[in-house]
Amino acid sequence: MSKGSVTIVGTGIKAVSQITLEAARYIEQADLVLYLVADPLSAEWICQTNSNAASLQKHYKEGRPRLASYQAMVDEVMQAATSGAKVCVAFYGHPGIFVYPSHEIIRRAKEDGIAAQMLAGISADACLFADLGLDPARYGCASFEATDFLIHERIFDSRSALILWQVGVIGDLTFKGGGYNNSTNIAALITRLKLHYPLDHPVIIYEAAQYPICDPRIEHAQLDGLISHKLTAISTLYIRPTGRAVASRTVLKQLGMESRDGSPNI
Ligand SMILES: C[S@@+](CC[C@H](N)C(=O)[O-])C[C@H]1O[C@@H](n2cnc3c(N)ncnc32)[C@H](O)[C@@H]1O
């Protein structure tokens, strides 16, 4: 029996309009498409483009650890590829950004000698940079998964922008179809952030538009008031830099970037 293959694609954040031409071609030409998308329009588009398509959503069960659901998704994909099918797996956003199963599928496929590749897609932070007019080149930008940020006490520079993903599900590793209520965990996040920012520091709750006719949710808040704002499973938290970093004279000199008066020659 010939070996199958796996191509993992992203469908973007804004329904259908952010699917790349490359991803669309793989979806169209696959023997089987397995998908996990965040809106019904994308699901409908996939099913219209390839009649042999099925959702991976069924692996989520109320209260079940998400990791167990992800393992079940990986198993389903690997079973199809091992049986010789040319499988296309579609995840919303960029398929390799904050998506455990996609990387695990690639790892398992390589282990089993099955051809596997991942194509880039449009992620939530790509939309955030556009909607908030933020260029990460300006002050730098750190990005963390919110629970990971808290439990590992991640080190970051508050003079750079900070993006926290999955802030609405912080500290909860299970699936909850009806939404998450984790104000105690948000309070823990605020306590941590207060070590680095003033209480009235501006933050933005960001949700990129999921449909072409909709606006993004860009809700301004202060750090200490964050707890009273609605955070959902698709909320991303953006925290502004605290101030300008001062260039190091020593390093400027090393790089030959110091002007005569000692100021940075940039
Ligand atoms: C499992 S990750 C998936 C990310 C996705 N693969 C991507 O490329 O953007 C889910 C997290 O992505 C972010 N996210 C997903 N959809 C979003 C949206 N419409 N607006 C802002 N952030 C979003 C949120 O932080 C959410 O908790």
Ligand as a Chemical Component Dictionary entry (heavy atoms), coordinates in Angstrom:
data_LIG
# 
_chem_comp.id                   LIG 
_chem_comp.type                 NON-POLYMER 
_chem_comp.pdbx_formal_charge   0 
_chem_comp.three_letter_code    LIG 
# 
loop_
_chem_comp_atom.comp_id 
_chem_comp_atom.atom_id 
_chem_comp_atom.alt_atom_id 
_chem_comp_atom.type_symbol 
_chem_comp_atom.charge 
_chem_comp_atom.model_Cartn_x 
_chem_comp_atom.model_Cartn_y 
_chem_comp_atom.model_Cartn_z 
_chem_comp_atom.pdbx_ordinal 
LIG C1  C1  C 0  -5.570  27.878 20.224 1  
LIG S1  S1  S 1  -5.031  29.496 19.900 2  
LIG C2  C2  C 0  -5.167  29.500 18.131 3  
LIG C3  C3  C 0  -4.391  30.600 17.468 4  
LIG C4  C4  C 0  -4.467  30.537 15.939 5  
LIG N1  N1  N 0  -3.849  29.332 15.457 6  
LIG C5  C5  C 0  -3.809  31.736 15.270 7  
LIG O1  O1  O 0  -2.972  31.526 14.384 8  
LIG O2  O2  O -1 -4.132  32.873 15.600 9  
LIG C6  C6  C 0  -6.384  30.422 20.481 10 
LIG C7  C7  C 0  -5.969  31.815 20.905 11 
LIG O3  O3  O 0  -5.651  32.582 19.751 12 
LIG C8  C8  C 0  -6.075  33.917 19.924 13 
LIG N2  N2  N 0  -7.169  34.186 18.970 14 
LIG C9  C9  C 0  -7.913  33.308 18.296 15 
LIG N3  N3  N 0  -8.836  33.939 17.542 16 
LIG C10 C10 C 0  -8.664  35.255 17.770 17 
LIG C11 C11 C 0  -9.306  36.430 17.323 18 
LIG N4  N4  N 0  -10.339 36.393 16.481 19 
LIG N5  N5  N 0  -8.854  37.606 17.786 20 
LIG C12 C12 C 0  -7.828  37.695 18.651 21 
LIG N6  N6  N 0  -7.193  36.621 19.108 22 
LIG C13 C13 C 0  -7.604  35.417 18.681 23 
LIG C14 C14 C 0  -6.602  34.029 21.350 24 
LIG O4  O4  O 0  -5.524  34.407 22.192 25 
LIG C15 C15 C 0  -7.049  32.612 21.598 26 
LIG O5  O5  O 0  -7.143  32.317 22.976 27 
# 
loop_
_chem_comp_bond.comp_id 
_chem_comp_bond.atom_id_1 
_chem_comp_bond.atom_id_2 
_chem_comp_bond.value_order 
_chem_comp_bond.pdbx_ordinal 
LIG C1  S1  SING 1  
LIG S1  C2  SING 2  
LIG S1  C6  SING 3  
LIG C2  C3  SING 4  
LIG C3  C4  SING 5  
LIG C4  N1  SING 6  
LIG C4  C5  SING 7  
LIG C5  O1  DOUB 8  
LIG C5  O2  SING 9  
LIG C6  C7  SING 10 
LIG C7  O3  SING 11 
LIG C7  C15 SING 12 
LIG O3  C8  SING 13 
LIG C8  N2  SING 14 
LIG C8  C14 SING 15 
LIG N2  C9  SING 16 
LIG N2  C13 SING 17 
LIG C9  N3  DOUB 18 
LIG N3  C10 SING 19 
LIG C10 C11 SING 20 
LIG C10 C13 DOUB 21 
LIG C11 N4  SING 22 
LIG C11 N5  DOUB 23 
LIG N5  C12 SING 24 
LIG C12 N6  DOUB 25 
LIG N6  C13 SING 26 
LIG C14 O4  SING 27 
LIG C14 C15 SING 28 
LIG C15 O5  SING 29 
# 
